[in-house]
Structure formats: structure tokens, C-alpha cells
Amino acid sequence: MQYITSRENILLAYRNIKKNRGSKTKGVNQSTILSVAGENPKVLISYVRNRLDWFTPHPVRRVEIPKPNGGMRPLGIPTIEDRLIQQCILQVLEPICEAKFYAHSYGFRPNRGTRDAIARANFLTSRNNFQFVVDIDIKGFFDHVNHAKLLKQI
């Protein structure tokens, strides 16, 4: 927690969120990065530290965005304050977790994406003369996963 709540980490989280296009998207409390930007850095640091003492996230604004196939995808938009706290935690945990993750896992990882996964699949199919690639999308995985077991693994 000392690293998550450090002055440098909180200010870095603020800068990282500010450069993101979504930083001007309002959550349920209608705040944006511009609202938070008016705060004195000392006030911002104090706010994050106080929220993390007994953290309870704000409600999430729900919207639906169109999918290419014509359907709709639900999207949750947290408040900018919650995004700031999430970013503070991410900046500390991500390097630790990245070091332990399987090298050929490509989903939701920094500097990895669909093209990397396709290139790896092509490499393996040509090298081993494989004939099939299986793509699995586990719908609602995090809605049904045992969170106690997941947290224990982390």
C-alpha cells in the first residue's frame, strides 16, 4: 500500500489518466479529469489516500455501445475518481503480475494484442503442421468466476 499511495504514484496515475481520451467521459457523479485537474496536488493526494483507507467504489454508469454485428455491448463507466484509484493500483501490480504471466498470453496485456496472437498461431501451425486453431470466448467469465479463489491466486 505504501507504493500505491505514494505521492509519485498518485501523480503519475493522474497524468496517465489525463492523456487518455476517456478522461473526459463522465461517470455517475458527472466528474471528468477537468474537475479533478482543478484540485491542488496535495488535495488530490490526500483524497486518494483517504479513499483507499476504506475503499468502496462509486456506482458505475451503464451504457450500451453498438457491436459490428448489429448487437449491443454493455459498458460500465466508473467515476474519474475511481479510475484514478484503479490506475494507482494498476501501476504497482501490473509489473509484478506481468513477470509471472505466461509469455504467450495476449489478452488485455500491455504491448500485446490480436496481431501478436495471430502471429503466434501462424508460427505454431507452420512449425508443427497443425491444421486447426481454436478460439474461445468465455462469455461472462468474471461474472461467474469464484472471486475468492481468484484473489488467492493473485
C-alpha positions in Angstrom: 0.0 0.0 0.0 2.9 2.4 0.6 3.8 2.2 -3.1 0.1 2.6 -4.2 -0.4 5.6 -2.0 2.9 7.3 -2.7 2.8 10.9 -3.9 4.8 9.9 -7.1 2.4 7.0 -7.9 -0.7 9.1 -7.4 0.6 12.0 -9.6 1.7 9.5 -12.3 -1.7 7.9 -12.3 -3.3 11.4 -12.7 -1.0 12.1 -15.7 -1.7 8.7 -17.3 -5.5 9.1 -17.0 -5.3 12.7 -18.2 -3.7 11.7 -21.5 -6.5 9.0 -22.1 -9.4 10.1 -24.4 -11.9 8.6 -21.9 -10.7 11.0 -19.1 -13.4 13.4 -20.3 -16.2 10.8 -20.1 -18.4 11.4 -17.1 -19.3 8.7 -14.6 -22.4 8.8 -12.4 -21.2 11.8 -10.5 -20.6 13.8 -13.7 -16.9 14.5 -12.9 -14.2 14.4 -15.5 -10.4 14.8 -15.4 -11.0 18.5 -15.8 -12.9 18.6 -12.5 -10.1 16.8 -10.7 -7.5 19.0 -12.5 -8.6 22.0 -10.6 -7.5 20.3 -7.3 -4.3 21.3 -5.7 -1.9 18.2 -6.0 -1.8 18.0 -2.1 -5.6 17.8 -2.0 -5.6 15.2 -4.8 -3.0 13.0 -3.0 -4.9 13.4 0.3 -8.2 12.5 -1.4 -6.8 9.3 -2.9 -5.1 8.2 0.3 -8.4 8.8 2.3 -10.5 6.9 -0.2 -8.1 3.9 0.0 -8.4 3.7 3.8 -11.9 2.2 3.4 -12.4 2.0 -0.3 -15.9 1.5 -1.7 -16.2 2.2 -5.4 -18.9 4.6 -6.6 -21.7 3.2 -8.7 -20.8 2.6 -12.3 -22.7 4.4 -15.2 -24.0 1.8 -17.6 -24.3 2.4 -21.3 -24.6 0.2 -24.3 -22.4 0.6 -27.4 -23.2 -0.9 -30.8 -21.3 -4.1 -31.9 -20.2 -4.6 -35.5 -22.7 -7.4 -35.9 -25.6 -5.1 -35.0 -26.0 -6.2 -31.4 -25.2 -4.1 -28.3 -22.3 -4.4 -25.8 -22.8 -3.3 -22.2 -20.2 -0.9 -21.0 -19.5 0.3 -17.4 -18.1 3.7 -16.9 -16.6 4.3 -13.5 -16.2 7.7 -12.0 -13.0 9.6 -12.7 -12.0 9.3 -9.0 -12.4 5.5 -9.1 -10.4 5.4 -12.4 -7.6 7.3 -10.6 -7.6 4.8 -7.8 -7.6 1.9 -10.2 -4.7 3.4 -12.1 -2.7 3.8 -8.8 -3.2 0.1 -8.1 -2.5 -1.0 -11.7 0.8 0.9 -11.8 2.1 -1.1 -8.8 0.5 -4.6 -9.5 0.9 -4.8 -13.3 4.7 -5.1 -13.3 4.6 -7.8 -10.6 1.9 -9.8 -12.4 3.4 -9.3 -15.8 6.6 -11.0 -14.6 4.6 -14.1 -13.7 2.2 -14.4 -16.7 2.7 -16.9 -19.4 4.7 -15.3 -22.3 2.2 -16.3 -24.9 -0.9 -14.9 -23.3 -2.1 -12.0 -25.3 -5.5 -10.8 -23.8 -5.6 -7.4 -22.1 -1.8 -7.1 -21.7 0.4 -4.2 -22.3 2.2 -4.2 -25.6 0.4 -7.3 -26.8 -2.7 -7.7 -28.9 -4.6 -9.5 -31.6 -1.8 -9.3 -34.2 0.7 -10.9 -31.8 -1.7 -13.7 -31.0 -2.3 -14.3 -34.8 1.4 -14.2 -35.5 2.0 -16.8 -32.7 -0.8 -19.0 -34.0 0.6 -18.8 -37.6 4.1 -19.7 -36.3 2.9 -22.7 -34.3 0.7 -24.0 -37.2 3.5 -23.8 -39.7 6.1 -25.2 -37.4 4.1 -28.2 -36.1 1.9 -28.7 -39.2 -1.2 -28.0 -37.1 -4.5 -27.8 -39.0 -6.8 -26.0 -36.6 -6.8 -23.1 -34.2 -9.4 -22.9 -31.5 -10.7 -19.5 -30.4 -12.6 -19.5 -27.1 -14.5 -16.5 -25.7 -15.9 -17.3 -22.3 -18.9 -15.1 -22.0 -19.4 -13.6 -18.6 -16.4 -15.3 -17.1 -15.8 -12.6 -14.5 -19.5 -12.6 -13.6 -19.3 -16.3 -12.6 -15.7 -16.9 -11.5 -15.1 -17.7 -7.9 -13.6 -14.4 -6.8 -12.2 -15.8 -3.5 -10.1 -18.4 -5.5 -9.1 -15.7 -8.0 -7.9 -13.3 -5.3 -6.0 -16.2 -3.6 -4.1 -16.7 -6.8 -3.2 -13.1 -7.1 
